Structure formats: structure tokens, C-alpha cells
Amino acid sequence: MDTNQPTDHRRGFLKDCLLHHCGMGLGATALASLLSQNHSNANPAASDAGELSGGLHFPARAKRVIFLFMAGAPSQIDLFDHKPELHHQFGKPLPPSVSNGQRVTAMTKGKEQLVAPSMFSFAPQGQSGLVMSELLPHLSKVADELCIVKSLNTDAINHDPAKTLFCTGSQIPGKASLGSWLSYGLGRMNENLPDFVVMNSAFWTGGTGNVQALYSRLWGSGFLPSKHQGVSFQPSGDPVLFLSNPPGVIPPSRQHMLDLVSELNRQHLDEVGDPEIKTTIAQQEMAFRMQTSVPELTDLSDEPEHVLAQYGPEVHKSGSFARNCLLARRMVERGVRFVQLFHRGWDHHVGLPKKLRGQAYDVDQASAGLIADLKQRGLLDDTLIVFGGEFGRTTFCQGKLTPTDYGRDHHPRCFSAWMAGGGIKGGMAYGQTDEFSYNIVEDPVHIRDLNATILHQLGIDHRRLTFPFRGLDQRLTGVEEAHVVKDILM
């Protein structure tokens, strides 16, 4: 019997434990997207198969994206898609010729579908005359920067698959998110910060009922290397979990430990060739640098009072949508490529008018302030802002129906979103729905088309950014047909 064999096994076991767990205090798990050392926006280098080794597919109009995701689905008919003739239909059944046998949720099935016009007034805004709801007084002031897409549609009728489809291109969990695809294709712009950051609002004014969970797969890397997943920033405590040194550990000690672990990891990489070991090395090194860069990023003491005022009074509350918008501006200013803000509370099956007022209060001034702030700094031209939820809301009512109180069910067949900056035409509406805001009658835009357009603005052909997995060249827009919406581009 070889007496050295058990000792070797124990040594290997202990070494593996050290390599895989020693960096956890640095936030290794939370920082899995921090690795793409050799990239630049002008000439992305390729260290993984499928990256844009030959450079961008065509000239990019945008360098970065801020995605404002309204989880729960805002009502397009009360915010963006004005249908004044519906007041003549108040309380009447939705004509079968309009619904046309559409699939409905279990909450509506078998119930009478009575038309509920919006109780809110609309008016033309800006030089473009873009028609917007009274609930958006601040966004109305920057209407000439907005492109409202009124003809979005999706395949999913329930929240979780619809959010998963919007964020990853598929209703099936496990696919790579939009931010991960951009990290994979374009790489990092800042050596001291992640290229993909996610922030969730800690509270929302529209109430806490019907608020669905947000799963990390919405910003996950799926089949892509783990270094490309989003990094979630927290509203309190350490912005990134486990980023701070434990009590009694000083930076020189942490650096010494990191150097030792990195050397052991490099030896292990040479032995087994596992690319995830290289990922771990870079995660730990990035985490050490972030101990300085993240506190500076999240410290708003250097922001002038007039800038804070642009985002509204909620900017002073940690975890608010307004504060996250300001942090998003600070991130893209420092080279973060993709920032995704989630704001929940938009699922209004009953009591919509009151709840929607609260939600609009949360996002209206902050979104407008973000646009104005980026424009003043010369960043709006190459920063693409996207605002939208997973689907729309029905014309017919749920719950009590009065002229000032009603609710709306899920509606995937048509809904609205807006875009600004990043080479998008401002002051325009694209697409058209019928008089009931129920069916698209002109220029339909599927979620896949919207994602293809976002990639296009960053210089990427959605058909050519692929990753081999399970016998298929995977891509964000899937195997279905998708089109860039060229009519909204400058």
C-alpha cells in the first residue's frame, strides 16, 4: 500500500477547500461578473469563444445602458396610450371582435369584461406634441427626448415568465440576461467596478399588495461564464455583500492573503486548466480594488444640491428609486456598462388610480432628472435609457368599476415602453394600437425586436453574438425571427 496516497488526498482536499472558499470574505460569490480584463469599448478583445474579437459589428451609437424595469407591468392606457373615445364605452362589455378569443388569466376567465376608460387626463407635451398622462408631469418636460413605443407585445401572460422573457430573451429560466450578453460581448470599461450592476428599490409608494419576487436569474449569466452575471448592490450596509474586511483585518493583511491565495490558484490553474479558477483570481483582485472604488461611488456628499433636487425629494432615502437613478448616473459616469434598476409595485388588479399615482410619483421626477443630468454632462448621446415592464394592462376592468376606481388584468398583446438617448429619436411615438388599446394595428414590436435594437445601438448584430451551449449557438433573441426597429434610430 502506498502510504503517501492518503496524505496526498488530504492535502489535495485541503488545497481545494482553500482555493474555493478562502475568497468568500471578499464577496467572491456576489462579484461573479467582475472579470474581463482585456477589453475596451473601441476594440473588444476575445478571451472566450463568441466574443467580438474582430471589433464591433458596426459603429455603436451607445456605450452604456440604463434599464429601468417596472416589475408588475404599468398600465399603458393610463400613462402613454391615450384613448379618449373609450369614455363613450364606459361599463360596456368589450366587443368580442376586439378580444377575438384572446387568452386571459385565471383571474378574468369566465367573468364579464367591462370597459374601464382611464380617469386621467392627457395633453400634448414639448415641441413634438407627444401626448402623455397627467401622472407624469416631470417626464412631460423632457418629452422631446423620449421615444414611446406603443406597440410592444410579448408571449407570456404571467409575471415571472414575462419578466424572464424580457430580461433573458426566453420564458425558460437558465438563459443569459441582457446585461450578461453585453458583458460577454463587449467586456469591461472600468478595472475597478463591475460592468453589470443591478439595484432593486427598497420601497415603493403604490402599496405592498401583489408584489412578486425578483429572482437573480433576471440578471444571471445562465450558460455564459459566471464572470458575466450582474452584481447586486444593496440599499444599506455594505453596497456589495461581504466587501468590507472583517473586524481586525487591515488592508495590508488582506493584500498579503490575497497574494498568497492568488499564487495557489495560479498553481492550481496550471495543473487542471479550469477557466473558472482564472475567474476566481480576477474576482478576488477586483473585490480588493472595489473596497476603495465602491465607497467613493456610493458617497453622494460631493453632489451639488441642485443636482440632488433634479431627482426629487426621495433621493435622500437610501434604497429609493430616485437614489438608485442618481447612483446609476454615477456608475455610467465611471465606466459601468449596464445598470438595471428594478422598481416593483405595478401589479394593479384593483384600486389602480390610487396605486398608480404612488408608483408614478416614485419614478416620474427621478427618471426625468436622470435624463436631464446625463444630458447636462454630455452623457445622454451615448447612454441608452430603457423604461418598461413585462407586459401591459387590459382595457376591461377587474374589481369595482366606477369612473374613479378600477383595476386592470395582465395584457401581453400590446403595451408601451419608452427609450431615450443612445442614438434614439426623441419626441416621437412609434406603433399604434386600436381604439381600445387592446390590439396592435401598426408597427408591432416584439420583446425580441426591442432587445435586438438595444444590441444594435451598442454596435452588435444580435444574430452574430452567440455562445455554443447544448448543441445550439445560443443568442439573446433566440432562434425566432427578430428585427431591429430602424425607424426609431437617428
Beta strands, then each sheet from edge to edge (+ up, - down):
strand 1: 64-70
strand 2: 122-125
strand 3: 130-133
strand 4: 146-153
strand 5: 196-200
strand 6: 231-233
strand 7: 338-343
strand 8: 383-388
strand 9: 392-402
strand 10: 405-411
strand 11: 415-420
strand 12: 428-430
strand 13: 432-433
strand 14: 440-442
strand 15: 445-446
strand 16: 467-469
strand 17: 472-474
sheet 1: 6+ 5+ 7+ 1+ 8+ 11- 4+ 12+
sheet 2: 6+ 5+ 7+ 1+ 8+ 11- 4+ 15+
sheet 3: 2+ 3-
sheet 4: 9+ 10-
sheet 5: 13+ 14-
sheet 6: 16+ 17-
end
